[in-house]
Amino acid sequence: MDTDVPAPARIYDYLLAGSNNFPADRAAAEQILKAVPEVRDAAWSNRGFHQRAARYIAEQGIRQFVDIGSGLPTVGNTHEVVQRLVPEARVVYVDNDPLVRLHSEPLLADNGSTTVILGDLRDPEGILGNPELQRLIDFTEPAGLLMTGVLMFVADDAGPYQLVARYLSELAPGSCLSLSHLSADHKSQQAVQGFRAVFDTATEHMYFRSRAEVARFFTGLELVPPYQGSPAELTYAGLWGAEDPAAADTDGSRWLWCGVGRLPANPVTADSDE
């Protein structure tokens, strides 16, 4: 782990007022803030969506979760959210930053139904075949697959749609996918370039995708209406699950498209094209 190179999980941690970050991460975050002053609001909107979506999935009776790109521990982690509703819920955190595992393991030492593994989204066989994941997750039963703000670090030539389709292929009918993704839709070129430039020297590069491109990740799934009175569609991160969507529609929230989709009993083949 090179602490002199900024990493997405640690930059995100700093934006969420966490303490698990280093000078390089803080400098990178401050550089983003200069280009996109509302990025801290975007980070909190993304975190709020993650928590509300996880709670919604637990309310559907799902008792096991795989959180890929989980990031560093902060207030309202996935297991804390879902185990309030379903105490026996099982959660596997996955991240490719060694610091995530280092800080998570002590917090989970007394929780036998939750674990963290070191793994890269782009290695589905390694993640799905991990003994710790297989110990807690039974893929013959519905599961919640959480991919919050992680696919934006997967380049087109790495096959992001194929990767999501591979994970979905393991899930039983009734499972849910929760996903959010940065987008340059309706944003100035200057702000987007300033945002992206920070990650040109980070451990992961950043890729923005349009609403239509984000929607492709949900091919074959039944989208859930994001809030009361809304059609089943993608929405901005702050709006999903919001009691007052108008009040939640902030500039920061509009940096991310998000959605929750359910795998039907007779799923359509997921989009696996490049």
Beta strands, then each sheet from edge to edge (+ up, - down):
strand 1: 64-68
strand 2: 90-95
strand 3: 114-118
strand 4: 144-148
strand 5: 176-182
strand 6: 222-223
strand 7: 235-236
strand 8: 256-262
sheet 1: 3+ 2+ 1+ 4+ 5+ 8- 6+
sheet 2: 3+ 2+ 1+ 4+ 5+ 8- 7+
end
